[in-house]
Amino acid sequence: MNFFRGVMGGQTAGPQPTGAETIQKLCDRVASSTLLEDRRDAVRALKSLSKKYRMEVGTQAMDHLINILQTDRSDSEILGYALDTLYNIICNDEEEEQDESEDETAQKQADDLGAKFTEAFIQEPEHTTLLLTMLEEFDFHVRWPAVKLLTALLRNQCVQLQSIILVSPMGVSRLMDLLADSREVIRNDGLLLLQQLTKGNAAIQKIVAFENAFERLLDIITEEGSSDGGIVVEDCLLLLRNLLKNNSSNQNFFKEGSFIQRMRPWFEVGDDNSGWSAQKVTNLHLMLQLVRVMVSPVNSPGATASCQKSMYQCGLLQQLCTILMATGVPADILTETINTVSEVIRGSQVNQDYFASVNAPSNPPRPAIVVLLMSMVNERQPFVLRCAVLYCFQCFLYKNQKGQGEIVATLLPSTIDANSISAGQLLCGGLFSADSLSNWCASVALAHALQDNLTQKEQLLRVQLATSLGKPPVSLLQQCTNILSQGDKISRRVSKGSKVQTRVGLLMLLCTWINNCPIAVTHFLHNQENVPFLTAQISENLGEDERLVQGLCALLLGICIYYNDNSLENYTKEKLKQLIEKRIGKENFVEKLGFVTKHELYSRAAQKPQPVFPAPDQMLFDHEFTKLVKELEGVITKAVHKSSEDEKKEEEVKKTLEQHDNIVTQYKELIREQDAKIQELKEQVSSMTTQTEQMQATMAQQLSQIQQHKDQYNLLKLKLGKENASQGANTLGDGSHVNGMQTEEPAQLREEVEELRRQHALLQTQLREKDAIIDSLRSEGSQPTEGATGGPDKSELLKELELLRSQVQSQAAEISQLKTDNESPLRGAETESSSAAPSGDSSLDATKTAELESRLAAQTSEMERLKEEVQVLTEGRAQLEQQAASSTSSAAILQTEMAKLEADLLESKKEQDDLLMLLADQDQKIQNLKKRLKDLGETVDDEDELDTRDQTDEDDEDED
């Protein structure tokens, strides 16, 4: 092979090979060489020729290069050369630089090469899968070219390649691993690759988001210095925008993952805002766009409201307002910040209230709204900035009746402060300014203060304006119509286009003002000049520029008909329609009304709420006004064509519908109240159920404790009963000895003796009753029961009863002894008293009296103790009786069970007898069959007969 190189290199004579021939030879070497070094040298040579001979290399060598990627996976160097060569023939960047001086046809052909080769490469999905596997190689010379090649393929054929990667196993995950690469070159090119991959494909966007892309990208932004970072931050922000824009799932995931809170440090701008670099402006602009993506009006209202709440709670809105009021901020950043704040507060009452409380750092402090309106009505401010301020004011008033009332209140006579500039004063100043753009912006802003707010429409009718000295003030409504009717004076001050812009703005304000407000319609019609002016404008044949004004005049007159309450005799609904029919014609009126929606700027303004216009002279329609026109055009057309009878019928139907609506509203309120009550009752039931469960658990625990205490009490009572029985005799003996030494008074001793007699009689009665019970138990116990298991229990019970009887008899003996002891001193006391009476001794010895009293007290206490012991014995006997009863019931149960078992046993024996009978019959049949076989001459084994006999003997033994 070296000889071949020498021969090839040494040829100097003859014609030199062309580029195509050289490439063909190199391709042959790649395909036929067996040595890896030869193939590597050939691929290296193809790489060097791929930029100059892009067409030839792509046409002849692409298949060979793909084959190298498949077969030579072990050599990273040849893989890198092959990937670089493929990148050179597919990428259009360098080719575009070379084609700057060429003609357009050649440049177009060169641009088409990339698309052609890309289509050839991705024609087989295995090639893309092979390229994705190259990303797993950690070698820099393989991984980086693979990333660049994939990026170039995505630029040329994005949709087709996205579908291939989407179905490739772990395809997106391999691409996400590029963000974790420690080599910044690969990581940064990986960002560019993911940007191309996520364009316009919601499925891939979701997969990338759930591969923890938000966390990784935000970490990279923080590491690179946030807004002060370089182009890497810009790439991360572009990728984040691709993932979040128009993707509600990723937006919700971003919010739920608390990533909105991590955006707040991006907008921490210092006091010194001088020297903003171009990269910082770009980064901050993209960051503001990310915030707007999360709260865009095109998102679902629920998702937008949730993001707005999070931005307020984490302090992001406060930080944006700080930038808004800061000094030294570039104009484009300030404009985008105003637009961002607008969408963060749009429709959110909490955010709108906070924005109303923001003050500019001026002396004296002024509200941020006033400062912004000063910029809006200032014709020296940039056009885009004035549009942004108008959008901010519109968003502040969107669904904010409180804010609308505050703006209108600054125009009312009772609230005007001559020492300060208010929002109302700025709006009036802009409304009657010489600048037509200020007229239009002020008209639209004031119209938003009245949008869907009947109260403020009526309040604004009170506003009076001083036109000049010496003349009475006129209402704001009248002044607006005066400016409309004085077209010649305006035309002398401004150009024709500006005149149209001013009149369009005023007509939009008047239409919004009197819409759905009969009182305002009456005020408008009360001026005798307004209706003739409108009919004159509509009936004239004017140029293209004036057609829009004619359409808006027709809309204003139609509103006067539709919302007319017929309070003015000269301008009732019927008379106005007759006037239109005579002066204009119904068909002509409807045609002029249709000029509004057919205007090209109308459809552009209807697309989105933000006022975005390429030039000031194209600023004619407001987004909210387009919705009003769409709503009113049909109903006004019907109202003009309807007769008086139809109107009467419609009014009756309206009244009926209103009544039905009122009834439905009442029922709805009732249902809401009932739902609230039901919900409250459910909560009460739930709480009570919980309490009941807790009480049941507590009760079960207490019952178990009570049962334990009962068991302990019974054990203690038995022990105490035995101890008291053993100590009773000793105590009675000591009491008898003391009683023998006492001398008591006769009356007290008699009473004690009687009481003892009664107690003795009671004890005797109880003893007889217990003897009877004992005798009955003995008689029951003496009857034997076959199979009973309660015998030992009954014998023990009888022993206990005998012991109890002996104790009762001993107690009775002790009581008798006590009675005897008590009677003997009583007789002695009587004898002494009878002998002492004749002798005239009137007093007893003091010592004997004291002894007698002490003996009597001791005897009384002893008797009380004996009563308690007798009561304890009685209770114990009752318990024994209960135990005896339970034993009897247990014995009865056992007897019943025994009877069942005996019945089962008899039935089993019967079944066994039946089986034995069957076996005997079977054996007999066998014997008969054997006998018949023998008779027929067949031989029968005796062993079978013997076995049969043995089996029969065994069965007999089992039966025995």
QUINORVEN-V85835 format. One record per residue. N is the residue number from 1. RES is the residue in one small letter. SS is DSSP state (alpha for helix, beta for strand, coil for the rest). NEAR is the number of other ideal C-beta (glycine too) atoms within 12 Angstrom. Layout:
((N,RES,SS,NEAR) (N,RES,SS,NEAR))
This chain:
((1,m,coil,17) (2,n,alpha,12) (3,f,alpha,9) (4,f,alpha,18) (5,r,alpha,18) (6,g,alpha,10) (7,v,alpha,11) (8,m,alpha,20) (9,g,alpha,10) (10,g,alpha,11) (11,q,coil,13) (12,t,coil,9) (13,a,coil,6) (14,g,coil,7) (15,p,coil,8) (16,q,coil,11) (17,p,coil,15) (18,t,coil,13) (19,g,alpha,24) (20,a,alpha,20) (21,e,alpha,18) (22,t,alpha,25) (23,i,alpha,36) (24,q,alpha,24) (25,k,alpha,26) (26,l,alpha,38) (27,c,alpha,33) (28,d,alpha,20) (29,r,alpha,30) (30,v,alpha,40) (31,a,alpha,24) (32,s,alpha,17) (33,s,coil,26) (34,t,coil,12) (35,l,coil,18) (36,l,alpha,21) (37,e,alpha,19) (38,d,alpha,24) (39,r,alpha,33) (40,r,alpha,27) (41,d,alpha,25) (42,a,alpha,38) (43,v,alpha,41) (44,r,alpha,24) (45,a,alpha,27) (46,l,alpha,44) (47,k,alpha,35) (48,s,alpha,21) (49,l,alpha,34) (50,s,coil,38) (51,k,coil,27) (52,k,coil,20) (53,y,coil,29) (54,r,alpha,37) (55,m,alpha,27) (56,e,alpha,27) (57,v,alpha,40) (58,g,alpha,39) (59,t,alpha,23) (60,q,alpha,30) (61,a,alpha,41) (62,m,alpha,37) (63,d,alpha,24) (64,h,alpha,34) (65,l,alpha,47) (66,i,alpha,35) (67,n,alpha,23) (68,i,alpha,39) (69,l,alpha,40) (70,q,alpha,22) (71,t,alpha,21) (72,d,coil,31) (73,r,coil,20) (74,s,coil,16) (75,d,coil,23) (76,s,alpha,25) (77,e,alpha,26) (78,i,alpha,38) (79,l,alpha,39) (80,g,alpha,32) (81,y,alpha,36) (82,a,alpha,45) (83,l,alpha,44) (84,d,alpha,35) (85,t,alpha,43) (86,l,alpha,44) (87,y,alpha,39) (88,n,alpha,36) (89,i,alpha,44) (90,i,alpha,44) (91,c,coil,35) (92,n,coil,30) (93,d,alpha,21) (94,e,alpha,21) (95,e,alpha,31) (96,e,alpha,19) (97,e,alpha,14) (98,q,alpha,17) (99,d,alpha,22) (100,e,alpha,13) (101,s,alpha,10) (102,e,coil,16) (103,d,coil,11) (104,e,alpha,12) (105,t,alpha,11) (106,a,alpha,18) (107,q,alpha,19) (108,k,alpha,17) (109,q,alpha,19) (110,a,alpha,30) (111,d,alpha,26) (112,d,alpha,21) (113,l,alpha,35) (114,g,alpha,34) (115,a,alpha,28) (116,k,alpha,24) (117,f,alpha,41) (118,t,alpha,37) (119,e,alpha,22) (120,a,alpha,26) (121,f,alpha,37) (122,i,alpha,36) (123,q,coil,20) (124,e,coil,18) (125,p,alpha,21) (126,e,alpha,18) (127,h,alpha,32) (128,t,alpha,36) (129,t,alpha,26) (130,l,alpha,33) (131,l,alpha,46) (132,l,alpha,37) (133,t,alpha,24) (134,m,alpha,37) (135,l,coil,39) (136,e,coil,22) (137,e,coil,30) (138,f,coil,19) (139,d,coil,23) (140,f,alpha,22) (141,h,alpha,25) (142,v,alpha,32) (143,r,alpha,36) (144,w,alpha,33) (145,p,alpha,38) (146,a,alpha,40) (147,v,alpha,41) (148,k,alpha,36) (149,l,alpha,44) (150,l,alpha,49) (151,t,alpha,37) (152,a,alpha,38) (153,l,alpha,41) (154,l,alpha,38) (155,r,alpha,28) (156,n,alpha,31) (157,q,coil,27) (158,c,alpha,28) (159,v,alpha,22) (160,q,alpha,24) (161,l,alpha,40) (162,q,alpha,33) (163,s,alpha,20) (164,i,alpha,33) (165,i,alpha,39) (166,l,alpha,27) (167,v,alpha,19) (168,s,coil,29) (169,p,coil,14) (170,m,coil,19) (171,g,alpha,33) (172,v,alpha,34) (173,s,alpha,23) (174,r,alpha,34) (175,l,alpha,46) (176,m,alpha,35) (177,d,alpha,28) (178,l,alpha,41) (179,l,alpha,40) (180,a,alpha,23) (181,d,coil,28) (182,s,coil,13) (183,r,coil,19) (184,e,alpha,22) (185,v,alpha,20) (186,i,alpha,31) (187,r,alpha,31) (188,n,alpha,30) (189,d,alpha,32) (190,g,alpha,39) (191,l,alpha,39) (192,l,alpha,33) (193,l,alpha,45) (194,l,alpha,43) (195,q,alpha,34) (196,q,alpha,33) (197,l,alpha,44) (198,t,coil,40) (199,k,coil,27) (200,g,coil,19) (201,n,coil,29) (202,a,alpha,23) (203,a,alpha,22) (204,i,alpha,40) (205,q,alpha,36) (206,k,alpha,24) (207,i,alpha,32) (208,v,alpha,44) (209,a,alpha,35) (210,f,alpha,22) (211,e,coil,30) (212,n,coil,22) (213,a,alpha,41) (214,f,alpha,35) (215,e,alpha,25) (216,r,alpha,29) (217,l,alpha,42) (218,l,alpha,33) (219,d,alpha,21) (220,i,alpha,33) (221,i,alpha,36) (222,t,alpha,22) (223,e,alpha,19) (224,e,coil,27) (225,g,coil,21) (226,s,alpha,31) (227,s,alpha,36) (228,d,alpha,26) (229,g,coil,27) (230,g,coil,24) (231,i,alpha,22) (232,v,alpha,31) (233,v,alpha,36) (234,e,alpha,35) (235,d,alpha,34) (236,c,alpha,42) (237,l,alpha,39) (238,l,alpha,31) (239,l,alpha,42) (240,l,alpha,43) (241,r,alpha,32) (242,n,alpha,35) (243,l,alpha,43) (244,l,alpha,42) (245,k,coil,28) (246,n,coil,23) (247,n,coil,33) (248,s,alpha,27) (249,s,alpha,23) (250,n,alpha,37) (251,q,alpha,39) (252,n,alpha,25) (253,f,alpha,28) (254,f,alpha,39) (255,k,alpha,33) (256,e,alpha,18) (257,g,coil,21) (258,s,coil,17) (259,f,coil,37) (260,i,coil,36) (261,q,alpha,22) (262,r,alpha,26) (263,m,alpha,45) (264,r,alpha,27) (265,p,alpha,21) (266,w,alpha,39) (267,f,alpha,37) (268,e,coil,22) (269,v,coil,32) (270,g,coil,17) (271,d,coil,13) (272,d,coil,11) (273,n,coil,23) (274,s,coil,14) (275,g,coil,12) (276,w,coil,26) (277,s,coil,19) (278,a,alpha,16) (279,q,alpha,23) (280,k,alpha,29) (281,v,alpha,27) (282,t,alpha,27) (283,n,alpha,35) (284,l,alpha,40) (285,h,alpha,34) (286,l,alpha,36) (287,m,alpha,43) (288,l,alpha,40) (289,q,alpha,31) (290,l,alpha,45) (291,v,alpha,43) (292,r,alpha,39) (293,v,alpha,36) (294,m,alpha,43) (295,v,coil,44) (296,s,coil,34) (297,p,coil,30) (298,v,coil,22) (299,n,coil,29) (300,s,coil,19) (301,p,alpha,19) (302,g,alpha,15) (303,a,alpha,29) (304,t,alpha,33) (305,a,alpha,26) (306,s,alpha,24) (307,c,alpha,41) (308,q,alpha,42) (309,k,alpha,26) (310,s,alpha,34) (311,m,alpha,39) (312,y,alpha,31) (313,q,alpha,21) (314,c,coil,26) (315,g,coil,21) (316,l,alpha,39) (317,l,alpha,40) (318,q,alpha,25) (319,q,alpha,32) (320,l,alpha,46) (321,c,alpha,37) (322,t,alpha,27) (323,i,alpha,38) (324,l,alpha,40) (325,m,alpha,31) (326,a,coil,26) (327,t,coil,19) (328,g,coil,17) (329,v,coil,31) (330,p,coil,26) (331,a,alpha,21) (332,d,alpha,23) (333,i,alpha,35) (334,l,alpha,37) (335,t,alpha,35) (336,e,alpha,37) (337,t,alpha,41) (338,i,alpha,45) (339,n,alpha,40) (340,t,alpha,43) (341,v,alpha,46) (342,s,alpha,44) (343,e,alpha,42) (344,v,alpha,47) (345,i,alpha,46) (346,r,coil,41) (347,g,coil,30) (348,s,coil,33) (349,q,alpha,23) (350,v,alpha,22) (351,n,alpha,38) (352,q,alpha,36) (353,d,alpha,18) (354,y,alpha,28) (355,f,alpha,39) (356,a,alpha,28) (357,s,alpha,20) (358,v,coil,31) (359,n,beta,21) (360,a,beta,24) (361,p,coil,17) (362,s,coil,16) (363,n,coil,7) (364,p,coil,13) (365,p,coil,15) (366,r,beta,22) (367,p,beta,30) (368,a,alpha,36) (369,i,alpha,44) (370,v,alpha,34) (371,v,alpha,31) (372,l,alpha,44) (373,l,alpha,39) (374,m,alpha,30) (375,s,alpha,34) (376,m,alpha,45) (377,v,coil,38) (378,n,coil,24) (379,e,coil,24) (380,r,coil,14) (381,q,coil,28) (382,p,coil,21) (383,f,alpha,30) (384,v,alpha,28) (385,l,alpha,31) (386,r,alpha,38) (387,c,alpha,36) (388,a,alpha,38) (389,v,alpha,44) (390,l,alpha,47) (391,y,alpha,41) (392,c,alpha,45) (393,f,alpha,50) (394,q,alpha,44) (395,c,alpha,42) (396,f,alpha,45) (397,l,alpha,43) (398,y,coil,35) (399,k,coil,25) (400,n,coil,32) (401,q,alpha,24) (402,k,alpha,21) (403,g,alpha,38) (404,q,alpha,37) (405,g,alpha,26) (406,e,alpha,30) (407,i,alpha,43) (408,v,alpha,38) (409,a,alpha,25) (410,t,coil,33) (411,l,coil,36) (412,l,coil,24) (413,p,alpha,19) (414,s,alpha,13) (415,t,alpha,21) (416,i,coil,22) (417,d,coil,18) (418,a,coil,9) (419,n,coil,8) (420,s,coil,18) (421,i,coil,25) (422,s,coil,27) (423,a,alpha,42) (424,g,alpha,37) (425,q,alpha,28) (426,l,alpha,35) (427,l,alpha,43) (428,c,alpha,36) (429,g,alpha,28) (430,g,alpha,38) (431,l,alpha,39) (432,f,coil,32) (433,s,coil,28) (434,a,coil,22) (435,d,coil,29) (436,s,alpha,36) (437,l,alpha,39) (438,s,alpha,39) (439,n,alpha,42) (440,w,alpha,46) (441,c,alpha,48) (442,a,alpha,44) (443,s,alpha,46) (444,v,alpha,47) (445,a,alpha,48) (446,l,alpha,48) (447,a,alpha,44) (448,h,alpha,43) (449,a,alpha,46) (450,l,alpha,43) (451,q,coil,38) (452,d,coil,24) (453,n,coil,31) (454,l,alpha,24) (455,t,alpha,21) (456,q,alpha,36) (457,k,alpha,38) (458,e,alpha,25) (459,q,alpha,31) (460,l,alpha,41) (461,l,coil,30) (462,r,coil,25) (463,v,coil,38) (464,q,beta,22) (465,l,beta,28) (466,a,coil,18) (467,t,coil,19) (468,s,coil,10) (469,l,coil,7) (470,g,coil,7) (471,k,coil,11) (472,p,coil,12) (473,p,coil,17) (474,v,beta,21) (475,s,beta,26) (476,l,alpha,41) (477,l,alpha,37) (478,q,alpha,27) (479,q,alpha,28) (480,c,alpha,42) (481,t,alpha,37) (482,n,alpha,24) (483,i,alpha,37) (484,l,alpha,39) (485,s,alpha,27) (486,q,coil,22) (487,g,alpha,27) (488,d,alpha,12) (489,k,alpha,15) (490,i,alpha,28) (491,s,alpha,19) (492,r,alpha,13) (493,r,alpha,20) (494,v,coil,26) (495,s,coil,18) (496,k,alpha,22) (497,g,alpha,25) (498,s,alpha,29) (499,k,alpha,31) (500,v,alpha,37) (501,q,alpha,37) (502,t,alpha,43) (503,r,alpha,41) (504,v,alpha,46) (505,g,alpha,45) (506,l,alpha,41) (507,l,alpha,47) (508,m,alpha,49) (509,l,alpha,47) (510,l,alpha,47) (511,c,alpha,50) (512,t,alpha,44) (513,w,alpha,44) (514,i,alpha,43) (515,n,coil,36) (516,n,coil,25) (517,c,coil,33) (518,p,alpha,26) (519,i,alpha,26) (520,a,alpha,40) (521,v,alpha,39) (522,t,alpha,26) (523,h,alpha,32) (524,f,alpha,41) (525,l,alpha,38) (526,h,alpha,24) (527,n,coil,28) (528,q,alpha,15) (529,e,alpha,18) (530,n,alpha,34) (531,v,alpha,33) (532,p,alpha,23) (533,f,alpha,29) (534,l,alpha,41) (535,t,alpha,31) (536,a,alpha,23) (537,q,alpha,34) (538,i,alpha,38) (539,s,alpha,25) (540,e,coil,21) (541,n,coil,15) (542,l,coil,22) (543,g,coil,13) (544,e,alpha,17) (545,d,alpha,21) (546,e,alpha,25) (547,r,alpha,28) (548,l,alpha,38) (549,v,alpha,39) (550,q,alpha,37) (551,g,alpha,42) (552,l,alpha,44) (553,c,alpha,44) (554,a,alpha,42) (555,l,alpha,46) (556,l,alpha,48) (557,l,alpha,47) (558,g,alpha,44) (559,i,alpha,40) (560,c,alpha,46) (561,i,alpha,43) (562,y,alpha,33) (563,y,coil,32) (564,n,coil,34) (565,d,coil,22) (566,n,coil,23) (567,s,coil,17) (568,l,coil,24) (569,e,alpha,14) (570,n,alpha,20) (571,y,alpha,32) (572,t,coil,23) (573,k,alpha,36) (574,e,alpha,24) (575,k,alpha,21) (576,l,alpha,40) (577,k,alpha,33) (578,q,alpha,21) (579,l,alpha,29) (580,i,alpha,36) (581,e,alpha,22) (582,k,alpha,15) (583,r,alpha,22) (584,i,coil,33) (585,g,coil,21) (586,k,alpha,29) (587,e,alpha,15) (588,n,alpha,24) (589,f,alpha,37) (590,v,alpha,29) (591,e,alpha,23) (592,k,alpha,40) (593,l,alpha,40) (594,g,coil,26) (595,f,alpha,31) (596,v,alpha,40) (597,t,alpha,32) (598,k,alpha,18) (599,h,coil,27) (600,e,alpha,16) (601,l,alpha,30) (602,y,alpha,32) (603,s,alpha,18) (604,r,alpha,21) (605,a,alpha,32) (606,a,coil,23) (607,q,coil,17) (608,k,coil,21) (609,p,coil,30) (610,q,coil,32) (611,p,coil,42) (612,v,coil,23) (613,f,coil,27) (614,p,coil,13) (615,a,coil,15) (616,p,alpha,26) (617,d,alpha,23) (618,q,alpha,25) (619,m,coil,35) (620,l,coil,41) (621,f,coil,39) (622,d,coil,41) (623,h,alpha,35) (624,e,alpha,37) (625,f,alpha,40) (626,t,alpha,31) (627,k,alpha,22) (628,l,alpha,39) (629,v,alpha,39) (630,k,alpha,21) (631,e,alpha,22) (632,l,alpha,35) (633,e,alpha,32) (634,g,alpha,18) (635,v,alpha,24) (636,i,alpha,39) (637,t,alpha,25) (638,k,alpha,21) (639,a,alpha,33) (640,v,alpha,40) (641,h,alpha,22) (642,k,coil,22) (643,s,coil,18) (644,s,alpha,17) (645,e,alpha,11) (646,d,alpha,18) (647,e,alpha,25) (648,k,alpha,16) (649,k,alpha,14) (650,e,alpha,20) (651,e,alpha,20) (652,e,alpha,14) (653,v,alpha,14) (654,k,alpha,14) (655,k,alpha,14) (656,t,alpha,14) (657,l,alpha,14) (658,e,alpha,14) (659,q,alpha,14) (660,h,alpha,14) (661,d,alpha,14) (662,n,alpha,14) (663,i,alpha,14) (664,v,alpha,14) (665,t,alpha,14) (666,q,alpha,14) (667,y,alpha,14) (668,k,alpha,14) (669,e,alpha,14) (670,l,alpha,14) (671,i,alpha,14) (672,r,alpha,14) (673,e,alpha,14) (674,q,alpha,14) (675,d,alpha,14) (676,a,alpha,14) (677,k,alpha,14) (678,i,alpha,14) (679,q,alpha,14) (680,e,alpha,14) (681,l,alpha,14) (682,k,alpha,14) (683,e,alpha,14) (684,q,alpha,14) (685,v,alpha,14) (686,s,alpha,14) (687,s,alpha,14) (688,m,alpha,14) (689,t,alpha,14) (690,t,alpha,14) (691,q,alpha,14) (692,t,alpha,14) (693,e,alpha,14) (694,q,alpha,14) (695,m,alpha,14) (696,q,alpha,14) (697,a,alpha,14) (698,t,alpha,14) (699,m,alpha,14) (700,a,alpha,14) (701,q,alpha,14) (702,q,alpha,14) (703,l,alpha,14) (704,s,alpha,14) (705,q,alpha,14) (706,i,alpha,14) (707,q,alpha,14) (708,q,alpha,14) (709,h,alpha,14) (710,k,alpha,14) (711,d,alpha,14) (712,q,alpha,14) (713,y,alpha,14) (714,n,alpha,18) (715,l,alpha,14) (716,l,alpha,14) (717,k,alpha,19) (718,l,alpha,20) (719,k,alpha,14) (720,l,alpha,20) (721,g,alpha,30) (722,k,alpha,21) (723,e,alpha,16) (724,n,alpha,26) (725,a,alpha,27) (726,s,alpha,15) (727,q,alpha,17) (728,g,alpha,32) (729,a,alpha,21) (730,n,alpha,16) (731,t,alpha,28) (732,l,alpha,32) (733,g,alpha,20) (734,d,alpha,22) (735,g,alpha,32) (736,s,alpha,29) (737,h,alpha,19) (738,v,alpha,28) (739,n,alpha,37) (740,g,alpha,24) (741,m,alpha,23) (742,q,coil,35) (743,t,coil,34) (744,e,coil,41) (745,e,coil,24) (746,p,alpha,25) (747,a,alpha,16) (748,q,alpha,25) (749,l,alpha,33) (750,r,alpha,21) (751,e,alpha,20) (752,e,alpha,34) (753,v,alpha,31) (754,e,alpha,18) (755,e,alpha,24) (756,l,alpha,33) (757,r,alpha,20) (758,r,alpha,18) (759,q,alpha,27) (760,h,alpha,29) (761,a,alpha,18) (762,l,alpha,20) (763,l,alpha,32) (764,q,alpha,22) (765,t,alpha,17) (766,q,alpha,26) (767,l,alpha,29) (768,r,alpha,18) (769,e,alpha,20) (770,k,alpha,32) (771,d,alpha,23) (772,a,alpha,17) (773,i,alpha,26) (774,i,alpha,29) (775,d,alpha,18) (776,s,alpha,20) (777,l,alpha,33) (778,r,alpha,21) (779,s,alpha,13) (780,e,alpha,24) (781,g,alpha,28) (782,s,alpha,14) (783,q,coil,17) (784,p,coil,13) (785,t,coil,20) (786,e,coil,12) (787,g,coil,18) (788,a,coil,25) (789,t,coil,18) (790,g,coil,28) (791,g,alpha,22) (792,p,alpha,14) (793,d,alpha,24) (794,k,alpha,31) (795,s,alpha,18) (796,e,alpha,19) (797,l,alpha,33) (798,l,alpha,28) (799,k,alpha,19) (800,e,alpha,27) (801,l,alpha,33) (802,e,alpha,22) (803,l,alpha,22) (804,l,alpha,36) (805,r,alpha,29) (806,s,alpha,21) (807,q,alpha,31) (808,v,alpha,33) (809,q,alpha,21) (810,s,alpha,26) (811,q,alpha,36) (812,a,alpha,32) (813,a,alpha,23) (814,e,alpha,33) (815,i,alpha,36) (816,s,alpha,23) (817,q,alpha,24) (818,l,alpha,37) (819,k,alpha,31) (820,t,alpha,20) (821,d,alpha,33) (822,n,alpha,40) (823,e,alpha,25) (824,s,alpha,23) (825,p,alpha,35) (826,l,alpha,33) (827,r,alpha,20) (828,g,alpha,23) (829,a,alpha,30) (830,e,alpha,21) (831,t,alpha,15) (832,e,alpha,22) (833,s,alpha,23) (834,s,alpha,14) (835,s,alpha,13) (836,a,alpha,16) (837,a,alpha,12) (838,p,alpha,8) (839,s,alpha,10) (840,g,coil,8) (841,d,coil,13) (842,s,coil,8) (843,s,coil,10) (844,l,coil,20) (845,d,coil,13) (846,a,alpha,11) (847,t,alpha,13) (848,k,alpha,21) (849,t,alpha,19) (850,a,alpha,16) (851,e,alpha,23) (852,l,alpha,32) (853,e,alpha,21) (854,s,alpha,20) (855,r,alpha,33) (856,l,alpha,34) (857,a,alpha,21) (858,a,alpha,28) (859,q,alpha,39) (860,t,alpha,26) (861,s,alpha,18) (862,e,alpha,33) (863,m,alpha,31) (864,e,alpha,19) (865,r,alpha,23) (866,l,alpha,32) (867,k,alpha,24) (868,e,alpha,20) (869,e,alpha,34) (870,v,alpha,34) (871,q,alpha,21) (872,v,alpha,27) (873,l,alpha,36) (874,t,alpha,26) (875,e,alpha,21) (876,g,alpha,29) (877,r,alpha,31) (878,a,alpha,19) (879,q,alpha,22) (880,l,alpha,32) (881,e,alpha,25) (882,q,alpha,16) (883,q,alpha,24) (884,a,alpha,32) (885,a,alpha,20) (886,s,alpha,18) (887,s,alpha,30) (888,t,alpha,25) (889,s,alpha,16) (890,s,alpha,21) (891,a,alpha,28) (892,a,alpha,19) (893,i,alpha,17) (894,l,alpha,22) (895,q,alpha,22) (896,t,alpha,17) (897,e,alpha,17) (898,m,alpha,20) (899,a,alpha,18) (900,k,alpha,15) (901,l,alpha,15) (902,e,alpha,16) (903,a,alpha,14) (904,d,alpha,14) (905,l,alpha,15) (906,l,alpha,14) (907,e,alpha,14) (908,s,alpha,14) (909,k,alpha,15) (910,k,alpha,14) (911,e,alpha,14) (912,q,alpha,18) (913,d,alpha,17) (914,d,alpha,15) (915,l,alpha,17) (916,l,alpha,22) (917,m,alpha,16) (918,l,alpha,15) (919,l,alpha,22) (920,a,alpha,20) (921,d,alpha,15) (922,q,alpha,18) (923,d,alpha,25) (924,q,alpha,16) (925,k,alpha,15) (926,i,alpha,22) (927,q,alpha,20) (928,n,alpha,14) (929,l,alpha,19) (930,k,alpha,22) (931,k,alpha,15) (932,r,alpha,14) (933,l,alpha,17) (934,k,alpha,16) (935,d,alpha,11) (936,l,coil,11) (937,g,coil,8) (938,e,coil,12) (939,t,coil,10) (940,v,coil,20) (941,d,coil,13) (942,d,alpha,12) (943,e,alpha,10) (944,d,alpha,18) (945,e,alpha,20) (946,l,alpha,13) (947,d,alpha,15) (948,t,alpha,25) (949,r,alpha,18) (950,d,alpha,15) (951,q,alpha,19) (952,t,alpha,23) (953,d,alpha,15) (954,e,alpha,15) (955,d,alpha,22) (956,d,alpha,15) (957,e,alpha,11) (958,d,alpha,14) (959,e,alpha,17) (960,d,coil,9))
